[in-house]
Structure formats: structure tokens, C-alpha cells
Amino acid sequence: MRSAGYFWIVAGILSLSVSCNRSSDNSETYEQGGAALKNMSKVDPEDPFSGQPNNLCTVIRILPATDIAEPEDKYCLLDVCLDADEESLLTVDLGDGEDHAMAAYKLIKVFSTADEARQYAAQYQIIDVLITD
């Protein structure tokens, strides 16, 4: 069972080293808000794999309220495969709880509830989802 966890961690790290070469720029700019909201991805929430080199680049994780200017922590859709010309000072742990794998990310979407995140993950077949609620 543990070897399966190592596989996903290694696969995730390898996917981070691949440039996405996305050409569209539909990123949003926020004058106010947390660090993540100022760090929006070029990936469209209606097409979460657009321009991604593989399906491990789009993940769902919980982010701290301070990063997303919310009163509480929220589940978020994240782009963890950034192009060489994209910078992010924000990182997220893609590990399984025992092992840690930090990755830079850009925010694609903030979900209102854990159930909304689950439904989105099912609808778009997001593979890398960590929801603890």
C-alpha cells in the first residue's frame, strides 16, 4: 500500500518538472484578497485540464483562510504545473500525510464547501484530491 503512495508522489514531482506551455491568458487580477487570489492560474475552471501536460497538474487541496481572504479554510482547485515564466511564492503539500512533497501552485477555483469540491472532482474526474471533511 505504501508503494502506491510513493508512486503518486514521484509522479507528481515528475509532472511538476514539465512545462505546460499554455498560450492563453485568462488569469484574473484581484485588488484585494489573500495571496492565492493574487496568484491566479491561466487554467479555466470550466476546463481544468486546459493546457496541462497531464491530469496530475490539477489538484484539490485545502488552503488557509489567510491565503484566500476567506473567514475559514477552503478547498481549492490548484494548478501545480507552472510554466517556466510563471512565478509563485505559494506552496502546497502534495504528500499523503506521512510523506511531504511541496509544490508551487496557482489558484484556479475556490469551493464554498467540501461537498462542492467533491462534486467538481467527480464531474471533471480530478485524480489528485485530498478532502478530509
QUIHU-V687957 format. One record per pair of residues at least 4 apart in sequence whose ideal C-beta (glycine too) atoms are under 7 Angstrom apart, sorted by the first residue. I is the first residue (numbers start at 1). J is the second residue. D is the distance in Angstrom with one decimal. If there is no record, write none. Layout:
I J D
I J D
//
This chain:
2 6 6.6
3 7 6.5
4 8 6.8
5 9 6.4
5 96 4.6
5 99 6.6
6 10 6.1
7 11 6.0
8 12 6.1
9 13 6.4
9 95 6.3
9 99 5.7
9 101 4.9
10 14 6.3
11 15 6.3
11 56 5.8
12 16 6.7
12 56 5.6
12 94 5.0
12 101 6.0
12 128 7.0
13 101 5.9
15 53 6.9
15 54 5.4
15 56 4.4
15 57 5.7
15 81 5.8
16 80 6.2
16 81 6.0
16 103 5.4
18 53 4.5
18 81 6.2
19 83 5.4
19 84 5.5
20 51 5.3
20 52 5.9
20 53 5.7
20 57 6.9
20 81 5.2
20 83 5.2
21 83 6.3
22 42 5.1
22 51 3.5
22 83 6.2
24 42 6.2
24 51 7.0
25 42 5.6
26 42 6.1
26 44 5.8
27 40 4.6
27 41 6.5
27 42 5.2
28 40 4.7
30 37 4.5
30 38 5.7
32 69 6.9
33 37 3.4
33 38 6.2
33 69 3.9
34 66 5.8
34 67 4.4
34 68 4.5
34 69 4.0
35 39 6.1
35 67 5.0
35 90 5.7
36 63 5.8
36 67 4.3
36 68 4.9
36 76 7.0
36 90 6.0
36 107 4.3
37 68 5.8
37 69 5.8
37 107 6.5
39 88 5.7
39 90 5.6
39 106 5.4
39 107 5.9
40 106 6.3
40 107 5.5
41 79 3.9
41 106 3.6
41 107 6.2
41 108 4.7
43 48 6.2
43 50 5.7
43 51 6.6
43 52 6.9
43 58 6.9
43 79 4.8
43 108 5.0
44 50 5.4
45 77 6.5
45 108 5.5
45 109 4.2
48 58 4.6
48 77 6.2
48 108 6.4
48 124 5.3
48 126 6.8
49 55 6.0
49 58 5.9
52 57 4.1
52 58 5.9
52 81 6.0
53 57 6.4
53 81 6.2
55 127 5.5
56 127 6.5
56 128 5.8
57 79 6.3
57 80 5.8
57 81 3.5
58 77 6.6
58 79 6.3
58 126 6.1
59 78 5.2
59 80 5.7
59 94 6.6
59 128 4.1
60 75 5.8
60 76 7.0
60 77 5.7
60 117 5.4
60 121 5.7
60 126 5.8
60 129 4.4
60 130 6.9
60 131 6.8
61 76 6.5
61 78 5.9
61 92 5.2
61 130 5.7
62 73 5.3
62 74 6.9
62 75 5.3
63 67 4.9
63 68 5.3
63 73 6.5
63 74 6.3
63 76 4.9
64 73 5.6
65 70 4.8
65 71 6.2
65 72 5.2
65 73 5.3
67 90 6.7
68 74 5.8
68 76 6.7
68 110 5.6
70 74 5.3
74 110 5.2
74 111 6.2
75 111 4.6
75 114 5.8
75 117 3.8
75 131 6.3
76 107 5.8
76 109 6.6
76 110 5.1
76 111 6.6
77 108 4.2
77 109 4.1
77 120 7.0
78 92 6.2
78 105 4.3
78 107 6.3
78 108 6.3
79 105 6.2
79 106 4.7
79 108 5.5
80 94 6.7
80 103 4.6
80 105 4.9
82 86 4.1
82 88 6.0
82 104 5.8
82 106 6.4
86 106 6.8
88 104 4.1
88 105 6.0
88 106 5.7
90 104 6.7
90 105 5.9
91 102 4.8
91 103 6.3
91 104 5.6
91 105 7.0
92 103 6.1
92 105 5.0
93 100 5.3
93 101 6.8
93 102 5.9
94 101 4.6
94 103 5.2
95 99 4.7
95 100 4.2
95 101 4.6
111 116 4.4
111 117 4.1
111 120 6.6
112 116 5.2
114 118 6.3
114 131 5.4
114 133 3.8
115 119 6.3
116 120 6.3
117 121 6.3
117 131 5.9
118 122 6.4
118 131 6.1
119 123 6.1
120 124 6.2
121 126 4.2
121 129 4.6
//
